[in-house]
Amino acid sequence: MKTYLIANMVIQFEYRYDNYFKNNIEHYLYEGPRKVDHTIRLNYALELKEPTEGNFRIFSKSVSGVKAYMLYDNDYKNIEIWIDEDTFTDAATAEYVYTGMIFLELAQRHGLLPLHGSAINYKGDCILFAAPSGTGKSTHAKMWKHLYKDDVSWVNDDKPLLEVTNEGIFVYGTPFSGQYASNTNDKKPLKAIVFLKQGITDKVDKLNEKESLKQLMQNTLRPSEEALWDSALKHFEYIIKNTPIYMLDASLSTNAVKAVKNAIYGDLN
């Protein structure tokens, strides 16, 4: 198994299918001195039976039986994902989805916040565009690259992770960003969060604390344990008080990009 350093977590993992991970997760390879935090093993079978003992979680069932499940120890140090690949028309996607689910849960246990969004690096600042799927956040992020060329690069185009520290708020790239590897193994300071809704005006409004919390809660992965959710809410409160958060009525025009840039930076950048 190979070892990776992802968002400051040392994870041992080995994938079977190239579709999502090849030429992507290799950027996170780690050979340093730190001990492994978590091991994720992928197992495949032509028929699965539901576990009857130990810690387990059923991911998916069909009429004929279990399609995928997870086994884990009490501290989640050792995790096994079992997939009946014969029941999936696309086993590569199943591998990616279930691995991603576990990875995000581990991130939450390390105090990180997964936000459904597209995060870009603009001149050393991370700007995070968040919205439900299909709203246009990736399209908006790509328009920044079109307009500002080498001043823009991806941090993560699907599942960026936020870290709240005494030194500031940071955003990590991860290899979980869909099929096109729109991510970098990087950590950037968070400059602003921009929520998007489809529109035509390209108007940018700064959100108040109540509306900011509502949007953050709607666009994050809710932890499975209440203690983790309580911790996430405290992080949200800190982010709201220390980061400008906006709502963009977004068209598909580059004018939307210019409006957001002006709201964040004025004419200074």
N, C-alpha and C positions, 0 to 999 in steps of 0.2 A: 504493500500500500504506500501511496505517496503522502507527503505531509505538506500542508498548506498553512500560510498565515493569512487569514481573512478577517479584516476588521479587528485586528489584535487578538483573534482567537486562533489557537493552533489546532488544526483539525486533520486527522488522518482519514483518507477517503480515496476510493478508486472507482471510477465509472466504467461502464461497459460500452456505452454508445457515444459516438463522436459528435452527434448532431448539435448539442448545446455546449459541451465542455471543451472539445478539442480546439487548440489555438486560443483559448480563453482562460481556463483555470490555471494553465501552466504559468501564467504571469504571477501567480500567488504562491508558487513553490517556495518551500522554506527548509533551510538546512541549519538553522541556528540552534542555540543551546537550550531553548525553552522546552519544557515537558509538554506532551500532547494533552490538550484539554478534553478533546472528544474524538472518538473513533466512530465512523459511520461505515458499516459494512452493507453492501448490497447483495442480496441473494435472489436467485431466480429458480422457479419450479414450474412444472406443468400442472400441478394441482396443489392447492394449499388447504390445510385444515385450520380452523380457528383455534388459537392457543387456549389452553385451559389453566395455565399457571404462570406465575411471574408477572412482571409489569408489561402490559401490551396495550396497543391501541389499533383498532381496526380502521383502516383508511377507506376501504371500498369493498362492497359486496355485490354479488350478482345473484340471480335466481338459483344458480347452481352451487354457490358457495362464496368463499372469501377470495377477493382479487388482490388485495394488498394489506399488509399490516406492519406494525413496528413492535420490536421488543427492546426494552431498555432497562438499565439498572437504576438504582434509586437516585444517583447524582447525574444521570444522563451521560456518564463518561463513555460508556459502551452502548452503541445503538446498532440494531440490525433492522434493515428494511427488507421485507420479503414481498416479492412481486410474482404473481402468476402471469408471466408474459404472454401466455397463450390466449388470455382473455382480453388483451389490449390490442387494438388495431395499430397503435403506435407506442411500442414499449419504450422508445427513447424519450418521448414526452412524459410518460408515466415516471420514468427514472428521474427526470429533471424536476417534475412537479413535486414528487414526494420528498426528494432530497432537499428541495428549496423550502418546503414546509418545515422540515426538521431544522434546517439551518436558521430560519427566521425565529423559531422558538428558542433555539440555543442563544441567539443574539439577544433576545429579550431577557434570558436568564443571566446574561452578562451586562445587563443594564442599558442595552442599546434599543433604539426605537426604529422599527421598520416603517417607512412611510411610502405609500403607493405614489410614485412620482418619477419625474425625470430630473436628474441633477447634473448641472454643467459646471465646469470650471471656467470662470471668466476672469482673466488676469489675476489668478490666484485666489479669487473669491468663489465660493459655491453658491449658486442660485438654484433653488429647488422649485420645480413646477409640479404641483400636485392636483390631481383630479381623478374621478372614476375613469375606467377604461373607455376608450372611444371618444373622449372629450377633446383631444388634440394636444395633449401636453408634449408628446414626443415630436409632433410636427412643429410646435412652437420652439422647442429646444433646437431642432434642426435649423430653423430659420435664424437663430442666433449664430450658428456656425456659418451659415450662408452669408450673413452680413458681416461678421467680425472675424472670419477666417481663423488664423492661427492664435487669436486671442481666446478662442473657445475650444474646449475639449470635453469629452464625456467624463463624468464621475460614475454615474450609473443611470441607465434608462428605464429602470423598472422598480428595483427594490433597494434604494439607497438606505443606509443605516445612519441614524443620528446618534451622536455621543455628547452628553452634557457633562462638562468637567469644570473645575474651578478656573481653568485657563480659558474657557470659552466653549462654544458649541461647534462641533465638527461633523463632517459628513464623510463616510467611508464608501468607496466603491466596493462592489462584490461581483463575483462571477455569475451571479444570478440576475441576468438582465435580458432574458429572451434569447432567441436564436442568433441574433446578429452581433453578439459580443460588444455591445455598446457600453463599455465600462473600462475603468482603469484601476489598477492597484494603487490607490491614492487616498489621501485624507486631506480635506480642505476645510477651512473655516467657513461656517455658514454666514452668508451675507443677508439673505432674505428668502422668504417663502412666498410663492405666488400661486394662489389657487385659481383655476381656470373654469369658466363656464362659456359655453358656445354663445357667440353673439355677433354683433356687427359694429359696435361703437368703439372698441378698443379702449374703453374707459378703465382706468385703474383706480380702485378705491382702497384706502388703508382700512383694515378691519379693526374693530374694537376687540377687547379681550374676550368678551362673551362669544362673538362670532368666530374669532380665531380658534377658541377651544372647540367649538362645534365642528369646524372644518377639520381640525387636526384629528378629532375623534372619529370622524367619518372616513378618513383616508388612511387610517393606520390599521394594523392587524391587532385585534383585541387578544391579549394573552389568555391562556386557558386557566390561569390561576388568579384569584382576586388580588393576592399580594403583589403580583407582577403588574397588574392593572393599576393598583394604587401608586406604585413606583412610577409607572408611565405618566400618570396624571400629574405627579409632582414635576416631572421633567417637562411636560407640556406647559405648566405654569411658568417655569423658568424660561423656556423658549419664548413664550408670549411676551414676557417682560423685557427680554433682551434682544429680540429680533423683530424687525419690521415684517408684517404679514399683510399681503394684499389680495384683492380679488380682481381678476382681469375679465372683462367682457370681451372675449377673444374672437376676432375674425381670423381668416386665413391669410391676412396681409402682413407684410413685414412692418407695417405701421404699428401692429400690436407689440412687436419687439421693441421698437423705438419708444413706445409709450411706457413699457415696463422699465426699460433702461433709464429713462428720464425720471420716473418715480423713485427709483432706487438711488441713482447717482446724480440726478440733476444734469448739469452740463459739464461736470468735472471729469467724467471718465468716458 
